[in-house]
């Protein structure tokens, strides 16, 4: 399986959810759907999530449409934790560095993202 195929599975899973489900609930459903792939297609799953985590947009350049891609970062962090994907630890460390440098999110998000490092240990 490829990262693109995993993206299709995620998109289909999210599209099938009722609108009333929150992001946190949706992320849990996606994690359950992808759990088997954490074993059978781990490299492709890591590649897909790495792509989500790597999105950067400075707060000063952000437009409303960027919120969807930023939500993808949070989903990727939740999935990394739920599926114990240690391979993404360096990506999370880079995200934290980029938050400090102002390349993404607001400074207040640094602590929230940092917590993922301890939870995937």
C-alpha positions as CSV (number, residue, x, y, z in Angstrom):
1,X,0.0,0.0,0.0
2,X,1.2,3.5,-0.8
3,X,0.9,6.8,1.1
4,X,-1.6,8.0,-1.5
5,X,-3.8,4.9,-0.9
6,X,-3.7,5.6,2.8
7,X,-4.7,9.2,2.1
8,X,-7.7,7.9,0.2
9,X,-8.7,5.6,3.1
10,X,-8.5,8.5,5.5
11,X,-10.5,10.8,3.2
12,X,-13.2,8.2,2.8
13,X,-13.3,7.5,6.5
14,X,-13.7,11.2,7.3
15,X,-16.3,11.7,4.6
16,X,-18.4,8.9,6.0
17,X,-18.5,10.4,9.5
18,X,-21.5,12.4,10.7
19,X,-20.9,16.1,10.8
20,X,-21.6,16.3,14.5
21,X,-18.5,14.3,15.3
22,X,-15.6,16.4,16.7
23,X,-12.1,16.4,15.4
24,X,-10.9,14.3,18.4
25,X,-13.6,11.7,17.9
26,X,-12.9,11.6,14.1
27,X,-9.2,11.1,14.8
28,X,-10.0,8.1,17.0
29,X,-12.1,6.6,14.3
30,X,-9.4,7.1,11.7
31,X,-6.8,5.5,14.1
32,X,-9.0,2.5,14.5
33,X,-9.3,2.2,10.7
34,X,-5.6,2.5,10.2
35,X,-4.5,0.3,13.1
36,X,-3.8,-2.8,10.9
37,X,-1.8,-0.6,8.5
38,X,0.6,0.3,11.3
39,X,1.8,-3.3,10.9
40,X,1.2,-4.2,7.3
41,X,2.0,-0.9,5.6
42,X,3.9,0.9,8.3
43,X,6.4,2.7,5.9
44,X,3.6,4.1,3.8
45,X,1.6,5.2,6.9
46,X,4.7,7.0,8.3
47,X,5.2,8.6,4.9
48,X,1.6,9.8,4.8
49,X,1.7,11.2,8.3
50,X,5.1,12.8,7.8
51,X,3.6,14.7,4.9
52,X,0.8,16.0,7.1
53,X,3.2,17.0,9.9
54,X,5.5,18.8,7.5
55,X,2.9,21.5,6.5
56,X,4.1,24.9,7.5
57,X,2.5,28.3,7.2
58,X,3.5,31.4,9.2
59,X,0.6,32.9,11.3
60,X,1.0,36.2,9.4
61,X,0.6,34.4,6.0
62,X,-2.2,32.1,7.1
63,X,-5.6,32.2,5.3
64,X,-8.8,30.5,6.3
65,X,-8.2,27.6,3.9
66,X,-5.0,26.7,5.8
67,X,-7.1,25.6,8.8
68,X,-7.9,22.3,7.1
69,X,-4.2,21.5,6.5
70,X,-3.3,22.6,10.0
71,X,-6.0,20.3,11.3
72,X,-4.2,17.6,9.4
73,X,-1.1,18.2,11.6
74,X,-3.2,17.6,14.7
75,X,-4.7,14.5,13.2
76,X,-1.3,13.2,12.3
77,X,-0.1,13.8,15.9
78,X,-3.1,12.0,17.3
79,X,-2.5,9.1,14.9
80,X,1.2,9.0,15.7
81,X,0.3,8.6,19.4
82,X,-2.5,6.2,18.9
83,X,-0.5,3.9,16.6
84,X,2.8,4.3,18.5
85,X,4.8,5.5,15.5
86,X,8.2,6.2,17.0
87,X,9.5,6.9,13.5
88,X,7.8,10.3,13.6
89,X,9.6,11.5,16.7
90,X,12.1,13.6,14.7
91,X,9.2,15.1,12.7
92,X,7.5,16.2,16.0
93,X,10.8,17.6,17.3
94,X,11.1,19.6,14.0
95,X,7.6,20.8,14.4
96,X,8.3,22.0,17.9
97,X,11.4,23.8,16.6
98,X,9.4,25.4,13.9
99,X,6.7,26.6,16.3
100,X,9.5,28.3,18.3
101,X,10.8,29.9,15.1
102,X,7.3,31.2,14.2
103,X,7.1,29.0,11.0
104,X,3.8,27.4,12.1
105,X,1.1,27.8,14.8
106,X,1.3,30.1,17.7
107,X,3.8,29.9,20.6
108,X,1.0,28.6,22.9
109,X,0.9,25.4,20.8
110,X,4.4,24.4,21.7
111,X,3.5,22.7,25.0
112,X,0.5,20.9,23.4
113,X,2.7,19.5,20.6
114,X,5.5,18.7,23.1
115,X,3.2,16.4,25.1
116,X,3.1,14.1,22.1
117,X,6.8,13.3,22.5
118,X,6.3,11.8,25.9
119,X,3.1,10.0,24.9
120,X,4.7,8.1,22.0
121,X,7.7,7.0,24.2
